[in-house]
Amino acid sequence: MPVQSMTGFARHESTQAGAEFVWELRSVNGKGLDLRLRLPQGFEAIEGDLKRAAATWLSRGNIQANLQIRRDETAPAFTINDAMLGQLLALSSRLVADGHAGPPSAHGILAIKGIVEVAESRLDPEEREAQLAAARTTFVAAVESLVAARQAEGAALADILSERLAEIERLANVAEADPSRSIEACRERLRAQVAELMGADERLDEQRLHQEAAMIAARADIREEIDRLQTHVAAARALLSNGGPIGRRLDFLSQELNRESNTVCSKSNATSLTAIGLELKVAVDQFREQVQNIE
C-alpha cells in the first residue's frame, strides 16, 4: 500500500437521480480522522454513513467535505396568501379613507413579507431516497480522488524521507570513523592538557596517562548510539517500503533518532565529532518535520 500524505484536495462532479452532485474535499494534518461535513438541508441523515465510508479509506487527517446539489427544476411556482392580502387591503382602505395614507402600490403590497410565497418543490419518497443514495456513492468517488491526491504527495514525501535517512546513515558512519574517538587521540589530548598544567619540563607517568585516556575514550564511546541509529534507519526504510498508515511509527522512530543524535553530541570529546553530531541533529529534525505530514 502506498505512503499517503495527510494533505490533499479533491473535487468530484456527477449527475445522478435528476441532479448534479458536486463534492469538494480538503484534507490537512491531524492526529486522528476528523471528517466535517457540510450538507444541504435534508441530507443530515446520511452523515453516519459518510463517516463510516471515509474511515474505510482514511485513518488520519482533518477533512472538510462540502456537497452542493444542483437540481434541474422548472421555474418556481408562486402563491399568494389571499387571507393576509385581504386583511391588508381592508386596513389600507380605511387609512386612505381617513386621510392617514395614500393609495398603496402593487409593488409595495407584494414586497410585504408573507404576501408572496415561493412554492417549494417536493420530492416524493422514492426520489428523496434516490438522491440520498447518489450522495453516498458520489462521496465515495470523491474520497477515492482524495486518496489518489494524498498518495501522489505521499510518494514525493517518501523520496524526501529516504534522502534524509541516507544523510543520517552517512553522518553516523562518519561519526563512527572520526579519528578523535581512538584511544591514541584521547591520550594525546590528555597529554597536552596535563603538560600545559604541569609545565613542559615535568615528567609524565605514561602508564597512568594511558589508563586515564582509556577511561575517557570509554566514556566517550558512541558505538551503541551508532548501532541504534543504524537500526532505526533500517526500520524507517522498511516502513516506507511497506507503506500504509505509518505516520505514527515513523514519528516514534524520529524521536529515537533525535535521542541518539543528542547523546552523540553529549559524548563528544572533540570539535570534529561535535560538528558531526550537530549535522546529524539537523538531518533528524528535517526528517521529523516531514514525518508530520504522513498518514
Backbone bond lengths (Angstrom), bond angles and torsions (degrees), N, CA, C in turn:
res aa  C-N    CA-C-N  psi(-1)  N-CA   C-N-CA  omega(-1)  CA-C   N-CA-C  phi
1 M - - - 1.459 - - 1.525 108.78 -
2 P 1.342 117.81 131.40 1.468 119.50 -176.74 1.531 112.55 -65.62
3 V 1.322 114.45 158.36 1.464 121.07 173.01 1.519 108.54 -72.55
4 Q 1.333 116.53 137.09 1.460 121.08 179.22 1.513 111.18 -114.20
5 S 1.318 115.20 139.29 1.456 120.34 166.51 1.527 108.33 -79.94
6 M 1.315 117.13 164.53 1.463 119.94 175.13 1.524 112.21 -96.96
7 T 1.327 118.09 -1.91 1.452 121.05 179.30 1.518 109.44 -109.15
8 G 1.331 115.86 141.95 1.455 119.69 179.63 1.518 110.67 175.65
9 F 1.321 115.44 168.65 1.467 122.25 179.03 1.524 108.35 -141.20
10 A 1.325 115.92 143.13 1.457 120.54 177.48 1.520 109.30 -145.89
11 R 1.322 115.41 143.58 1.468 121.98 174.90 1.520 107.43 -131.98
12 H 1.309 115.72 130.04 1.470 120.40 -178.90 1.527 109.07 -132.46
13 E 1.336 115.22 129.61 1.463 121.54 178.48 1.521 108.87 -122.27
14 S 1.324 114.88 137.02 1.468 119.31 179.83 1.524 109.07 -155.78
15 T 1.320 115.91 141.90 1.463 121.32 177.57 1.517 108.75 -103.84
16 Q 1.301 115.20 117.71 1.462 122.30 179.42 1.514 109.31 -147.49
17 A 1.324 116.29 155.07 1.476 122.65 173.47 1.521 112.23 51.08
18 G 1.345 116.40 37.89 1.452 119.98 175.98 1.514 115.13 74.03
19 A 1.344 117.72 19.94 1.459 120.63 -179.68 1.520 109.32 -152.23
20 E 1.332 115.57 159.27 1.462 121.29 175.68 1.523 108.65 -100.07
21 F 1.319 115.70 124.69 1.456 121.88 -179.39 1.530 108.44 -104.12
22 V 1.322 116.61 125.59 1.463 122.23 -178.88 1.525 107.91 -123.25
23 W 1.335 115.77 113.37 1.465 122.04 177.41 1.528 109.47 -105.15
24 E 1.309 116.47 137.43 1.462 122.81 170.11 1.520 108.12 -126.68
25 L 1.334 116.02 124.46 1.461 122.21 -178.70 1.519 109.58 -121.20
26 R 1.319 116.38 130.58 1.459 123.08 175.84 1.523 108.86 -123.77
27 S 1.318 115.94 133.79 1.466 120.98 -176.25 1.520 110.26 -128.42
28 V 1.338 116.38 134.54 1.461 122.85 175.28 1.521 108.32 -132.78
29 N 1.327 116.02 175.92 1.465 121.28 -176.33 1.534 111.77 -61.42
30 G 1.319 115.24 147.42 1.455 120.61 177.14 1.515 110.30 -162.15
31 K 1.328 117.09 153.35 1.460 121.03 179.93 1.525 111.28 -69.96
32 G 1.325 116.13 -33.19 1.460 121.05 177.98 1.518 108.89 -134.23
33 L 1.321 116.78 -161.38 1.463 121.79 177.70 1.519 108.88 -98.57
34 D 1.316 116.11 116.46 1.464 122.30 -179.59 1.526 107.90 -127.11
35 L 1.339 116.44 104.87 1.465 122.11 -178.99 1.524 109.29 -103.09
36 R 1.318 115.65 120.27 1.463 121.16 178.08 1.521 108.50 -113.10
37 L 1.340 114.81 122.31 1.462 121.42 -172.66 1.521 111.02 -108.06
38 R 1.327 114.91 139.78 1.471 121.85 170.01 1.520 106.51 -120.70
39 L 1.332 114.88 106.77 1.459 121.34 -173.96 1.524 110.69 -117.61
40 P 1.339 117.67 152.41 1.463 119.71 174.28 1.522 110.92 -63.69
41 Q 1.305 115.32 160.19 1.462 120.19 179.60 1.526 109.79 -60.38
42 G 1.325 114.85 134.73 1.445 119.93 179.66 1.511 114.25 97.83
43 F 1.338 117.07 -8.14 1.456 120.47 -179.10 1.528 111.91 -106.14
44 E 1.321 117.38 8.00 1.460 120.44 -178.72 1.524 112.54 -62.70
45 A 1.330 116.84 -24.71 1.461 120.19 -175.79 1.523 113.35 -65.42
46 I 1.332 118.15 -19.25 1.467 119.59 -176.31 1.536 111.88 -99.70
47 E 1.329 118.66 7.31 1.464 120.69 -179.28 1.526 111.80 -56.75
48 G 1.318 116.82 -44.35 1.459 120.29 179.91 1.520 111.80 -61.51
49 D 1.345 116.55 -42.02 1.467 120.24 178.91 1.523 110.78 -62.60
50 L 1.322 117.15 -40.85 1.464 120.83 -178.27 1.526 110.93 -67.48
51 K 1.311 117.39 -39.72 1.464 120.24 179.89 1.518 111.18 -67.00
52 R 1.328 115.98 -38.60 1.466 118.21 177.59 1.527 110.75 -67.52
53 A 1.319 116.87 -37.93 1.462 120.08 178.04 1.524 111.06 -63.85
54 A 1.335 117.00 -42.25 1.465 120.63 179.60 1.525 111.17 -62.93
55 A 1.335 116.22 -37.25 1.469 120.29 -177.03 1.524 112.36 -67.51
56 T 1.347 118.09 -21.06 1.459 119.80 177.57 1.530 111.72 -76.00
57 W 1.328 117.04 -18.71 1.465 121.53 -178.02 1.518 112.93 -107.63
58 L 1.320 116.36 -29.41 1.459 121.07 -171.25 1.522 109.97 -127.48
59 S 1.327 116.22 148.10 1.466 119.79 178.45 1.522 112.36 -118.92
60 R 1.336 118.06 -23.48 1.458 120.84 -179.71 1.531 109.85 -144.14
61 G 1.341 114.40 156.87 1.457 120.90 176.10 1.514 111.59 125.48
62 N 1.335 115.91 145.70 1.456 121.80 172.21 1.525 107.75 -92.78
63 I 1.325 116.33 115.89 1.462 121.55 -171.05 1.523 109.84 -120.59
64 Q 1.321 115.14 129.36 1.458 121.99 173.45 1.524 107.81 -107.31
65 A 1.325 116.13 124.67 1.460 121.65 -178.55 1.530 109.01 -121.71
66 N 1.319 115.92 124.77 1.459 121.62 -176.85 1.528 108.82 -121.37
67 L 1.322 116.51 128.85 1.467 121.92 179.16 1.522 110.05 -114.41
68 Q 1.331 114.93 127.99 1.459 121.69 171.74 1.522 108.14 -117.64
69 I 1.331 115.40 137.66 1.463 120.92 179.90 1.520 108.48 -121.09
70 R 1.315 115.09 124.04 1.463 120.94 178.67 1.521 108.07 -111.73
71 R 1.312 115.71 109.23 1.461 120.51 -177.09 1.528 110.24 -92.97
72 D 1.310 115.60 143.40 1.458 121.45 176.12 1.519 107.60 -87.83
73 E 1.330 115.31 91.59 1.457 120.67 -174.02 1.518 110.88 -117.45
74 T 1.304 115.86 154.60 1.465 120.96 172.50 1.514 108.91 -75.43
75 A 1.308 116.14 170.41 1.469 120.64 -179.36 1.518 109.66 -58.46
76 P 1.318 118.00 139.16 1.468 120.31 -177.00 1.522 111.72 -65.28
77 A 1.303 116.08 146.33 1.461 122.24 178.41 1.525 109.59 -88.08
78 F 1.328 114.91 142.83 1.469 120.47 179.79 1.527 109.17 -108.59
79 T 1.316 115.72 143.58 1.466 121.72 175.78 1.518 108.40 -126.42
80 I 1.326 115.14 148.59 1.467 121.90 178.97 1.515 108.60 -106.53
81 N 1.315 116.08 132.57 1.455 122.01 176.31 1.525 106.85 -80.54
82 D 1.347 116.38 90.42 1.472 121.16 -173.29 1.520 112.37 -62.76
83 A 1.296 117.35 -39.25 1.470 119.59 -178.21 1.526 110.48 -64.04
84 M 1.299 116.20 -45.40 1.461 120.08 -179.95 1.524 110.67 -66.98
85 L 1.339 116.30 -37.61 1.470 120.10 179.87 1.511 110.69 -65.58
86 G 1.352 116.92 -41.15 1.463 120.25 -179.88 1.526 111.22 -62.67
87 Q 1.317 116.99 -44.65 1.464 120.62 178.92 1.527 111.23 -62.73
88 L 1.315 116.13 -39.07 1.461 120.63 -178.86 1.522 111.06 -67.80
89 L 1.334 117.27 -40.81 1.469 120.48 179.70 1.530 111.17 -67.97
90 A 1.321 116.27 -37.63 1.470 119.68 178.73 1.525 110.77 -64.21
91 L 1.321 116.28 -44.44 1.457 120.22 178.19 1.521 110.88 -64.64
92 S 1.323 116.98 -38.93 1.460 120.97 179.50 1.515 111.01 -64.60
93 S 1.343 116.53 -39.71 1.477 120.61 -179.46 1.518 110.34 -63.05
94 R 1.317 117.96 -41.20 1.466 120.34 179.14 1.518 111.26 -64.50
95 L 1.332 116.45 -42.36 1.461 119.81 -179.44 1.525 111.44 -65.93
96 V 1.332 117.13 -35.85 1.471 120.53 177.89 1.521 109.87 -69.20
97 A 1.354 116.11 -42.49 1.472 120.09 -179.06 1.520 110.95 -63.87
98 D 1.313 117.48 -35.96 1.463 120.81 -179.75 1.527 112.67 -81.09
99 G 1.316 116.55 -4.36 1.465 120.03 -179.67 1.500 114.27 79.44
100 H 1.346 117.74 14.41 1.465 121.11 -179.63 1.528 113.68 -88.28
101 A 1.329 116.92 -10.93 1.460 120.00 -178.40 1.514 109.58 -158.09
102 G 1.342 115.09 159.17 1.446 120.42 175.83 1.518 110.33 -88.50
103 P 1.311 116.98 168.99 1.465 120.38 179.63 1.530 110.00 -59.17
104 P 1.317 118.23 135.58 1.469 120.81 -179.16 1.530 110.86 -74.37
105 S 1.340 114.90 151.87 1.464 120.15 176.07 1.527 109.18 -94.89
106 A 1.328 115.46 155.03 1.468 119.58 178.53 1.527 110.56 -62.61
107 H 1.357 114.84 -38.02 1.462 118.44 -179.82 1.523 110.96 -62.09
108 G 1.331 116.44 -42.13 1.456 120.06 -179.18 1.510 112.26 -66.37
109 I 1.350 115.50 -39.88 1.468 118.63 -179.73 1.532 110.87 -66.39
110 L 1.338 115.78 -45.11 1.465 119.06 -177.36 1.525 112.30 -67.67
111 A 1.349 116.86 -22.55 1.457 119.87 -179.73 1.514 112.68 -77.80
112 I 1.334 118.19 -12.57 1.463 120.78 -179.74 1.521 109.00 -70.83
113 K 1.314 114.73 130.38 1.459 120.19 -177.06 1.520 110.86 -61.29
114 G 1.313 116.18 130.39 1.457 121.56 177.54 1.508 113.60 102.69
115 I 1.344 118.53 -17.74 1.462 120.79 179.06 1.529 110.24 -73.04
116 V 1.325 115.66 -47.88 1.465 120.76 179.48 1.523 108.26 -109.08
117 E 1.296 116.37 128.24 1.456 121.63 179.44 1.527 109.61 -123.72
118 V 1.350 115.10 140.94 1.459 120.43 176.56 1.522 108.13 -89.81
119 A 1.297 115.81 124.29 1.464 120.33 -179.85 1.523 109.04 -76.66
120 E 1.324 116.10 116.66 1.458 120.46 -179.45 1.527 110.43 -72.59
121 S 1.336 113.54 139.28 1.461 117.77 176.49 1.519 108.65 -71.37
122 R 1.264 116.28 136.62 1.457 121.85 -177.54 1.528 109.35 -110.69
123 L 1.320 115.84 132.77 1.454 120.57 175.62 1.517 108.74 -94.68
124 D 1.317 115.07 138.56 1.463 117.23 174.82 1.531 108.29 -74.33
125 P 1.326 117.75 164.89 1.475 120.55 -175.74 1.525 113.59 -54.81
126 E 1.325 118.29 -38.70 1.458 120.51 -179.73 1.529 111.16 -66.39
127 E 1.343 116.96 -41.78 1.461 120.35 178.03 1.525 111.00 -64.84
128 R 1.321 116.26 -41.86 1.468 120.17 179.36 1.525 110.79 -62.32
129 E 1.324 117.65 -44.40 1.456 120.81 179.92 1.524 111.14 -65.73
130 A 1.336 116.73 -35.96 1.465 120.37 178.31 1.527 110.30 -64.56
131 Q 1.322 116.98 -39.34 1.464 119.46 179.96 1.523 111.15 -72.48
132 L 1.316 118.23 -35.35 1.460 120.19 175.50 1.530 110.52 -63.52
133 A 1.335 116.20 -42.01 1.459 119.83 178.00 1.521 110.98 -64.76
134 A 1.334 116.54 -39.36 1.463 120.22 178.55 1.523 111.06 -64.82
135 A 1.335 116.89 -37.08 1.471 119.98 177.62 1.520 110.55 -62.78
136 R 1.338 116.70 -37.67 1.472 119.98 178.78 1.527 111.37 -66.31
137 T 1.328 116.00 -49.24 1.471 119.06 -175.71 1.527 111.85 -67.26
138 T 1.329 116.92 -38.34 1.468 118.76 179.27 1.531 110.78 -70.88
139 F 1.324 117.09 -28.94 1.460 119.46 176.42 1.521 110.14 -65.97
140 V 1.319 117.06 -42.96 1.467 120.37 178.25 1.524 110.39 -60.01
141 A 1.332 117.04 -41.93 1.463 120.26 177.82 1.532 110.89 -63.08
142 A 1.340 116.71 -38.59 1.465 120.26 178.20 1.524 110.98 -65.70
143 V 1.333 116.72 -39.95 1.473 120.36 178.24 1.520 110.22 -64.21
144 E 1.328 117.13 -40.29 1.471 120.14 177.60 1.533 110.64 -59.82
145 S 1.334 116.62 -40.23 1.467 119.95 177.25 1.523 111.09 -65.54
146 L 1.334 116.10 -38.93 1.460 119.74 178.27 1.523 110.54 -65.02
147 V 1.326 117.14 -41.63 1.467 120.98 178.19 1.527 110.07 -60.32
148 A 1.336 117.21 -42.11 1.470 120.31 179.15 1.520 110.96 -62.02
149 A 1.344 116.75 -40.92 1.464 120.37 178.77 1.527 110.77 -66.11
150 R 1.324 116.56 -41.26 1.466 119.91 179.85 1.521 111.48 -68.69
151 Q 1.316 117.59 -33.75 1.461 119.99 177.90 1.526 111.35 -70.04
152 A 1.335 116.87 -36.86 1.465 119.41 177.79 1.521 110.64 -62.53
153 E 1.329 116.24 -43.56 1.469 118.99 177.54 1.523 110.50 -70.61
154 G 1.329 116.74 -33.68 1.460 120.15 178.30 1.519 112.30 -63.38
155 A 1.344 116.84 -35.41 1.462 119.79 177.89 1.524 110.80 -64.41
156 A 1.334 116.12 -40.57 1.470 119.56 177.46 1.523 110.89 -65.58
157 L 1.333 116.87 -40.12 1.463 120.41 178.46 1.524 111.31 -65.60
158 A 1.331 116.67 -37.37 1.464 119.89 179.37 1.529 110.68 -62.65
159 D 1.325 116.97 -37.70 1.471 120.20 177.31 1.530 110.67 -64.13
160 I 1.341 115.58 -43.06 1.468 119.47 179.63 1.524 110.62 -63.66
161 L 1.330 116.50 -43.22 1.466 120.39 -179.96 1.530 110.97 -64.71
162 S 1.317 117.03 -37.75 1.468 119.84 177.72 1.519 110.95 -63.70
163 E 1.324 116.45 -38.25 1.468 120.19 176.97 1.528 110.90 -64.28
164 R 1.323 116.42 -41.62 1.469 119.53 179.36 1.530 110.69 -65.99
165 L 1.326 116.81 -38.92 1.470 119.53 178.33 1.524 110.85 -64.67
166 A 1.328 116.57 -39.22 1.466 119.50 177.85 1.527 110.70 -62.82
167 E 1.322 116.64 -38.67 1.465 120.42 178.73 1.529 111.17 -67.81
168 I 1.340 116.44 -40.99 1.465 120.07 177.54 1.527 110.22 -61.74
169 E 1.328 116.61 -43.76 1.457 120.35 178.97 1.530 111.26 -63.66
170 R 1.320 116.73 -41.48 1.470 120.11 179.59 1.523 110.97 -62.15
171 L 1.321 116.76 -45.59 1.464 120.16 -179.06 1.523 111.61 -66.47
172 A 1.336 116.51 -35.36 1.463 119.07 176.97 1.526 110.49 -62.84
173 N 1.324 116.39 -40.79 1.465 120.22 178.36 1.536 111.52 -67.21
174 V 1.341 115.89 -38.27 1.466 119.65 177.64 1.523 110.06 -64.42
175 A 1.343 116.72 -41.89 1.463 120.37 178.59 1.528 110.65 -62.90
176 E 1.321 116.69 -40.80 1.461 120.38 -179.63 1.536 111.36 -62.71
177 A 1.333 116.88 -36.53 1.465 121.05 -176.63 1.527 113.13 -89.93
178 D 1.333 117.55 0.29 1.466 118.51 -176.48 1.538 110.62 -62.54
179 P 1.328 117.74 128.33 1.481 121.03 -177.37 1.510 114.06 -60.16
180 S 1.334 118.44 -23.90 1.463 120.55 -176.74 1.522 112.57 -65.16
181 R 1.355 117.85 -13.54 1.457 120.50 -177.46 1.524 112.87 -82.68
182 S 1.312 118.60 -12.50 1.467 120.80 -175.48 1.538 111.47 -73.77
183 I 1.339 116.02 155.08 1.459 120.97 177.47 1.524 110.21 -62.95
184 E 1.333 116.49 -38.13 1.458 119.76 179.66 1.519 111.50 -60.25
185 A 1.321 116.19 -42.55 1.463 119.49 179.70 1.524 110.62 -65.77
186 C 1.329 116.09 -41.99 1.469 119.41 177.93 1.527 110.31 -61.94
187 R 1.324 117.68 -41.49 1.462 121.28 -179.29 1.527 111.37 -63.58
188 E 1.320 117.32 -41.31 1.457 120.59 179.46 1.520 111.63 -65.36
189 R 1.349 116.23 -40.59 1.473 118.82 178.06 1.526 110.09 -65.14
190 L 1.339 115.99 -42.71 1.464 119.23 179.92 1.523 110.86 -65.96
191 R 1.338 117.21 -39.52 1.456 120.77 178.63 1.535 110.27 -60.02
192 A 1.331 115.83 -44.68 1.457 119.38 -178.91 1.521 111.10 -64.72
193 Q 1.345 116.96 -39.55 1.462 119.97 -179.35 1.529 111.23 -67.31
194 V 1.343 116.51 -43.58 1.473 120.17 179.73 1.520 110.56 -65.95
195 A 1.340 116.75 -42.36 1.460 120.36 -179.97 1.516 110.84 -61.65
196 E 1.309 116.04 -37.05 1.466 119.17 179.97 1.520 110.30 -67.49
197 L 1.350 116.39 -37.61 1.463 119.49 -179.48 1.534 112.39 -74.72
198 M 1.332 117.67 -39.63 1.461 121.55 -173.54 1.518 113.35 -92.54
199 G 1.319 116.30 -17.42 1.449 118.23 -176.47 1.512 109.76 103.88
200 A 1.286 118.13 142.27 1.465 122.41 -174.02 1.518 112.56 -63.80
201 D 1.353 119.69 -22.77 1.461 121.88 -175.73 1.523 112.80 -86.84
202 E 1.301 116.13 -13.31 1.457 118.72 -177.41 1.523 110.16 -72.14
203 R 1.286 115.32 143.81 1.456 120.62 -178.89 1.542 109.06 -85.88
204 L 1.344 117.43 135.25 1.466 121.85 -177.89 1.519 109.82 -100.95
205 D 1.320 115.21 143.92 1.467 120.93 174.84 1.532 107.45 -81.07
206 E 1.330 116.10 103.96 1.458 120.88 -175.02 1.530 112.00 -62.79
207 Q 1.336 117.56 -37.30 1.461 120.14 -178.96 1.527 110.86 -66.39
208 R 1.344 115.13 -45.84 1.475 118.43 178.78 1.530 110.28 -65.61
209 L 1.334 115.03 -37.91 1.461 119.40 178.75 1.524 110.36 -61.13
210 H 1.309 117.63 -42.33 1.461 121.75 179.62 1.523 110.96 -64.91
211 Q 1.347 117.20 -40.01 1.463 121.16 179.26 1.528 111.39 -63.76
212 E 1.335 115.44 -45.85 1.464 119.80 179.55 1.531 110.77 -63.48
213 A 1.336 115.56 -40.52 1.459 118.83 179.44 1.524 110.90 -64.08
214 A 1.346 116.51 -38.44 1.467 120.36 178.23 1.522 111.02 -64.05
215 M 1.334 117.33 -39.75 1.462 121.11 179.02 1.517 111.00 -65.94
216 I 1.337 115.93 -42.38 1.466 119.40 178.67 1.527 110.68 -63.31
217 A 1.342 115.77 -42.86 1.466 119.71 179.66 1.525 111.07 -63.60
218 A 1.347 116.31 -37.31 1.468 119.63 179.23 1.518 111.28 -65.91
219 R 1.360 115.64 -43.02 1.471 118.53 179.40 1.529 111.48 -66.87
220 A 1.306 116.12 -28.93 1.461 120.10 -178.39 1.525 112.78 -92.78
221 D 1.312 117.82 3.98 1.462 120.12 -177.11 1.529 110.41 -67.20
222 I 1.319 117.00 130.28 1.463 122.12 -178.59 1.533 110.85 -116.39
223 R 1.331 116.99 21.85 1.458 120.30 -179.26 1.524 111.63 -58.54
224 E 1.332 117.78 -44.91 1.458 120.57 -179.55 1.524 111.18 -64.51
225 E 1.343 116.89 -40.77 1.457 120.11 179.50 1.530 111.08 -64.06
226 I 1.340 115.84 -41.37 1.462 119.81 178.23 1.531 110.12 -62.67
227 D 1.325 116.87 -43.68 1.471 120.82 179.18 1.525 110.85 -60.50
228 R 1.344 116.37 -43.78 1.463 119.12 -178.92 1.526 111.44 -68.64
229 L 1.329 116.91 -37.89 1.468 119.51 176.01 1.528 110.63 -58.87
230 Q 1.299 116.44 -45.81 1.463 120.42 -179.43 1.531 111.24 -65.99
231 T 1.328 116.73 -37.47 1.468 120.40 177.81 1.527 110.93 -64.45
232 H 1.347 116.95 -44.01 1.466 121.00 -179.96 1.520 111.16 -66.06
233 V 1.327 116.72 -37.95 1.468 120.03 177.40 1.527 110.22 -62.46
234 A 1.314 117.13 -43.76 1.467 120.98 178.49 1.525 111.27 -62.88
235 A 1.333 117.19 -40.35 1.469 120.91 179.73 1.525 110.72 -65.99
236 A 1.326 116.97 -41.07 1.459 120.42 179.18 1.526 111.08 -65.12
237 R 1.312 116.97 -39.53 1.467 120.22 177.79 1.530 110.80 -63.55
238 A 1.311 116.78 -39.23 1.462 120.50 178.95 1.534 110.56 -63.64
239 L 1.331 116.84 -41.23 1.463 120.36 178.26 1.526 111.01 -63.06
240 L 1.329 116.63 -44.85 1.462 120.00 179.35 1.526 111.00 -63.06
241 S 1.317 116.54 -34.80 1.461 120.07 179.37 1.521 111.63 -69.74
242 N 1.337 116.86 -38.72 1.466 120.52 -178.78 1.520 111.96 -76.87
243 G 1.345 117.10 -33.25 1.463 121.26 178.47 1.514 112.32 75.11
244 G 1.343 115.24 -161.79 1.461 121.04 -177.72 1.515 111.49 85.16
245 P 1.330 117.09 -167.76 1.475 121.31 179.91 1.525 111.37 -76.49
246 I 1.317 116.77 85.45 1.473 122.40 -172.24 1.525 112.19 -111.01
247 G 1.320 118.20 5.59 1.460 120.75 -173.16 1.518 113.96 -58.37
248 R 1.329 116.90 -44.89 1.471 119.75 -177.55 1.531 111.33 -65.41
249 R 1.325 116.48 -40.90 1.469 119.08 -179.60 1.533 111.32 -69.44
250 L 1.320 116.57 -36.79 1.459 118.85 175.63 1.525 110.94 -66.00
251 D 1.323 116.38 -36.30 1.464 119.51 178.48 1.528 110.25 -64.62
252 F 1.333 116.89 -39.76 1.474 119.75 176.57 1.525 110.69 -61.88
253 L 1.333 116.50 -44.70 1.464 119.55 179.48 1.524 111.28 -63.92
254 S 1.319 117.18 -35.63 1.470 119.32 178.91 1.522 110.76 -65.19
255 Q 1.337 116.59 -34.67 1.469 119.47 175.87 1.531 110.89 -66.44
256 E 1.329 116.32 -40.05 1.462 119.72 178.37 1.534 110.79 -66.66
257 L 1.317 117.73 -40.69 1.466 121.02 176.65 1.523 110.79 -61.07
258 N 1.325 115.54 -39.34 1.460 119.65 179.06 1.522 111.17 -65.71
259 R 1.329 116.08 -39.80 1.474 120.25 179.37 1.534 110.40 -62.86
260 E 1.316 117.48 -44.05 1.464 120.34 -179.11 1.522 111.87 -68.24
261 S 1.319 117.69 -38.27 1.471 120.02 178.72 1.528 110.65 -66.72
262 N 1.339 117.44 -35.45 1.466 119.98 175.17 1.521 111.18 -63.92
263 T 1.332 116.59 -39.98 1.462 120.34 179.92 1.523 111.45 -66.40
264 V 1.334 116.21 -38.20 1.467 119.30 176.78 1.527 110.13 -58.75
265 C 1.323 116.07 -43.58 1.470 119.44 179.20 1.523 111.43 -65.66
266 S 1.322 117.55 -41.05 1.468 120.38 -177.12 1.527 111.67 -69.40
267 K 1.329 117.68 -28.53 1.459 121.14 179.90 1.529 112.96 -88.67
268 S 1.305 115.72 -4.57 1.463 118.68 -175.30 1.526 111.50 -59.83
269 N 1.337 115.39 135.76 1.462 120.62 177.21 1.524 111.48 -118.66
270 A 1.348 115.92 16.78 1.465 119.96 -179.90 1.520 108.74 -157.45
271 T 1.320 115.23 152.09 1.466 119.51 -179.77 1.522 111.82 -63.00
272 S 1.327 117.38 -32.61 1.466 120.14 -179.72 1.523 111.03 -63.86
273 L 1.341 116.60 -42.48 1.460 119.89 179.79 1.528 110.92 -71.95
274 T 1.323 116.99 -35.14 1.463 120.12 176.19 1.520 110.72 -61.15
275 A 1.332 116.20 -42.66 1.466 120.36 179.16 1.525 110.90 -62.14
276 I 1.333 116.62 -40.83 1.468 120.38 177.84 1.528 110.51 -64.35
277 G 1.334 115.40 -42.83 1.461 119.69 179.61 1.515 112.55 -61.81
278 L 1.329 117.24 -38.82 1.461 120.38 178.61 1.529 111.08 -67.35
279 E 1.328 117.03 -40.32 1.471 119.98 175.28 1.521 110.45 -62.24
280 L 1.309 116.04 -38.40 1.459 121.36 178.82 1.529 110.58 -62.83
281 K 1.314 116.91 -42.94 1.463 120.87 178.69 1.528 111.03 -62.40
282 V 1.333 117.20 -40.52 1.465 120.49 178.47 1.529 110.50 -61.98
283 A 1.334 116.60 -45.51 1.465 120.36 179.55 1.524 111.53 -62.46
284 V 1.336 116.59 -40.66 1.468 120.50 178.79 1.525 110.33 -66.25
285 D 1.330 118.19 -41.75 1.464 121.09 178.37 1.527 110.86 -61.56
286 Q 1.326 117.23 -40.91 1.463 120.65 177.90 1.524 111.07 -64.46
287 F 1.323 116.03 -39.86 1.468 120.54 176.65 1.529 110.34 -62.13
288 R 1.323 115.53 -48.05 1.472 119.13 -176.85 1.533 111.30 -65.18
289 E 1.308 117.35 -35.33 1.470 120.00 179.87 1.524 110.93 -63.13
290 Q 1.317 117.65 -42.64 1.459 121.14 -179.93 1.527 111.68 -71.99
291 V 1.319 117.13 -30.77 1.468 120.46 179.67 1.516 111.26 -61.06
292 Q 1.346 117.41 -29.97 1.463 120.74 -178.12 1.528 112.48 -61.62
293 N 1.339 117.35 -17.98 1.456 121.26 -179.05 1.533 112.96 -91.59
294 I 1.335 117.39 -5.54 1.457 121.33 -175.23 1.529 110.69 -88.65
295 E 1.327 115.17 137.04 1.479 119.72 178.75 1.528 110.02 -63.70
